[in-house]
Amino acid sequence: LIDTQIERFTTLFKYLEEVVSNLSAHSLQNHHALIKALRISLFENDIKFLQLHKDLMLPLLNSTIDAFLRNNFPTKNNSEIEVLTLICDIVQTPPLRQHYGEDTLFRFLEYLPQLLLKPSVQVATVIAMSTLAKQKNSTFLRALESKIEAVIENLQKIQVSGAPNAF
């Protein structure tokens, strides 16, 4: 019975990774269902489950981050925002960040401050950045420091989505 469960998890995670790695090849009708499956798999499972299946979870998280950084999730139905929120939730949770490893999240942490240079940013992203700053996350802080002048300049124009009266 346990072997059957492990086999099912393996099949599920490999399928999810294949879909996320090749989003353009899959004509998904519902990206929301995919992202919900990613959220359950990568974030909502308990740490013991993640420890048991780390060999499946790391490639899935890497593929998800890669697809996000390559803008493969569609923006029109908020998929991109949902994935950003998912990765931010993982990054803000110390046991998960430790489990997945800073090296897995490195590219995302370096990319995060660039979002402050866009015309708008999600409130969840601002909260994640605030949490990372409070946690003194060195990768994030170095990336932010390298862009600080442009970020400060953009603060006057940036809109924070999902937060009334953000400033």
C-alpha positions in Angstrom: 0.0 0.0 0.0 2.8 2.4 0.9 4.7 1.6 -2.3 1.5 2.3 -4.3 1.1 5.7 -2.6 4.8 6.6 -3.3 4.3 5.5 -6.9 1.2 7.8 -7.2 3.0 10.7 -5.7 5.9 10.2 -8.0 3.6 10.1 -11.0 1.7 13.2 -9.9 4.8 15.3 -9.2 6.6 14.2 -12.4 3.4 15.1 -14.3 3.2 18.5 -12.6 6.8 19.2 -13.3 6.4 18.2 -17.0 3.4 20.5 -17.4 5.1 23.5 -15.7 8.3 22.9 -17.7 6.4 23.0 -20.9 3.5 25.3 -20.3 3.3 26.4 -24.0 3.0 22.8 -25.1 -0.1 22.2 -22.9 -3.3 23.9 -23.8 -4.5 24.2 -20.3 -8.1 25.5 -19.9 -7.6 26.2 -16.3 -4.3 27.5 -15.0 -5.9 28.1 -11.7 -6.3 24.3 -11.1 -2.6 23.8 -11.9 -1.5 26.5 -9.5 -3.8 25.1 -6.8 -2.1 21.8 -7.3 1.4 23.5 -7.1 0.3 25.3 -3.9 -0.9 22.1 -2.2 2.2 20.2 -3.3 4.9 22.8 -2.6 3.5 24.9 0.2 0.6 23.3 2.1 1.9 19.8 2.7 3.6 19.4 6.1 7.3 19.4 6.4 7.5 15.6 7.0 5.8 15.0 3.6 8.3 17.4 2.0 11.2 15.6 3.6 10.0 12.2 2.3 9.6 13.5 -1.2 12.4 16.1 -1.5 13.8 14.5 -4.6 10.4 15.2 -6.3 9.7 18.6 -4.7 12.9 20.3 -5.6 12.7 19.8 -9.4 9.0 20.9 -9.2 9.9 24.1 -7.4 12.8 24.7 -9.7 10.6 24.3 -12.8 7.9 26.6 -11.2 10.5 29.3 -10.5 12.0 28.9 -14.0 8.6 29.2 -15.6 7.8 32.3 -13.5 11.1 34.0 -14.3 10.6 33.3 -18.0 7.0 34.8 -17.9 5.5 31.5 -19.0 2.4 31.9 -16.7 -0.3 33.9 -18.4 -1.0 37.4 -16.9 -4.5 37.7 -18.3 -6.1 35.3 -15.8 -3.9 36.2 -12.8 -1.8 33.0 -13.1 1.4 35.0 -12.9 0.3 36.7 -9.7 -0.9 33.4 -8.1 2.5 31.8 -8.8 4.3 34.9 -7.5 2.3 34.8 -4.3 3.0 31.0 -4.0 6.7 31.5 -4.3 6.6 34.5 -1.9 4.7 32.4 0.6 7.4 29.7 0.4 10.2 32.2 0.7 8.6 33.8 3.8 8.2 30.5 5.7 11.6 29.8 7.4 11.1 26.0 7.6 10.2 25.7 3.9 13.0 28.1 2.9 15.4 25.9 4.9 13.9 22.7 3.5 14.1 23.8 -0.2 17.4 25.5 0.3 18.6 29.1 -0.3 20.3 28.0 -3.5 17.0 26.8 -4.9 15.4 30.1 -4.2 18.5 32.2 -5.1 17.4 33.3 -8.6 13.9 34.3 -7.4 15.3 36.3 -4.4 17.6 38.1 -6.8 14.8 38.9 -9.2 12.3 40.1 -6.5 13.5 43.7 -6.2 13.1 44.2 -10.0 9.3 44.0 -9.3 9.6 47.4 -7.5 10.7 49.0 -10.8 7.4 48.1 -12.6 4.4 50.3 -12.7 2.5 48.1 -10.2 3.3 45.5 -7.6 1.1 43.1 -5.6 0.6 43.7 -1.9 1.6 40.1 -1.3 4.9 40.8 -3.0 5.5 43.9 -0.9 4.8 41.9 2.3 7.1 39.2 1.2 9.9 41.7 0.6 9.3 43.3 4.0 9.5 39.9 5.6 12.7 39.1 3.8 14.2 42.4 4.9 13.2 41.8 8.5 14.7 38.3 8.3 17.9 40.0 6.9 17.9 37.7 3.9 21.3 38.5 2.4 20.5 37.5 -1.2 17.4 39.6 -1.3 19.1 42.6 0.5 22.1 42.6 -1.9 19.8 42.5 -4.9 17.7 45.3 -3.5 20.8 47.4 -2.7 22.0 47.1 -6.3 18.7 48.7 -7.5 17.9 51.0 -4.6 18.2 54.3 -6.5 15.9 53.2 -9.2 13.5 51.7 -6.7 13.3 55.0 -4.7 12.7 56.9 -7.9 9.9 54.6 -8.9 8.2 54.7 -5.4 6.4 57.9 -6.3 4.7 56.3 -9.3 4.2 52.6 -8.3 0.7 51.3 -7.7 0.3 48.6 -5.0 -2.5 46.2 -6.2 -4.7 44.7 -3.5 -3.9 47.3 -0.9 -6.1 50.4 -0.6 -4.1 53.5 0.4 -0.8 51.6 0.3 1.3 54.7 0.9 
